[in-house]
Amino acid sequence: MKITLDIRFNGSLGPITLREAVQQLRAHDLACTVGVDAVEQKVTVFSKCVERWFTPLRSEIMAAYYVAERDATTEAFDRGLITQAELETKQAALARQFLI
């Protein structure tokens, strides 16, 4: 079975498409304390994983991994544990792995 953003599954509130779930995630950002960039990047990774035919659960795990790695790298830079070049290298590697 090919997984697309239009595939339907049972969410916590009933049947929903992945596309609708992504739209709800984007809309939810207005009511939560998570930054817009974090939600947008996670949604982007999730959508790209789904487009690559990964299951919704695996897509969510991969999106969470991407955000965690990105945040950990940024925090390491902010604390002076890695250089600007190392930060840029890690960010480029994450982008290649998840966004391209």
N, C-alpha and C positions, 0 to 999 in steps of 0.2 A: 504494500500500500504506500503510495506517495503521500508524504505529509506536506501540506501547504498551509498558508495562513487562513484558508477558507475551510479547513477541516473542522468538523464539530466534535466537541467532547463534552462530558458532563463536568461542569464547574461546581463550586460550592453552592451557587445559587441556581443551578440548573444548566440546561444545554447552552453552549456558547461556542463561537468560533475562536480560533487563535487570534484572528484579526481584531475581533471585538475585545478579547482579553488584553491585547496590546493597547488598544484605544483606552480601555478602562484604566490600565496602568499609567498611561500618560495623563489622563484626567485626574487620577488620584494624586499625582504629584502636587497639584495645587493645594491639597488639603493635608499634606504631610511635611515633615521636617527634612526629608531627603532632598538634596540639591537637584535642580533640574538637569544638570549635566550628568549626574550619576544615573538618574532614571533613564535619560535619553540613551546613554551608552549601553546600559543594561538591556533596554528594549531593542536597540540596534543589534547587539550580539545575539539576543534571543531570536529575533526575526531572521537573522542570517543563518543561525543554526537550524531553524525550522526549514528554511529554504534549502538547506543542505540535506534535508530529510531526516534530521535527528528527531527523536521523540520529544514531546513537550517537556518531560521531566529532565531528560539529558540537556536540552536547550537551556532550561532554567539553571541547572547545575553549572553549565559552562558559562552562562552569563554572570552568575554569582562569583565564579572563579575569576573571571576577567576583572570584575569590579574590585574584588579583594586584592588581587595582584597589583592592580593599578594603584589602589589606595596605599598598600604596603610600600610600594616603590616610592610614591610621593612622600609618605611619612619618613621613610629612610633618608630621602634627600633633605627634607625639612630639618631632620635631626643631625644632618652633617655626616651621615654614615656612608653615603655614596656621593659621587661627583655629579655634576651637571651632565657630563658625557655618559656616565653610567645610567642616569635617569632617562636620557633620550634614547639610549640603546635599548633599554628595557621596554620603554613605551613603544618604540618601533617594532620590537619583537612581538609584543602583545597585539598590536594593530595587524601585523602580518598573520598572526595565528588566528585571530578572531574576526577581524573586520574586513579583510581583503578576500 
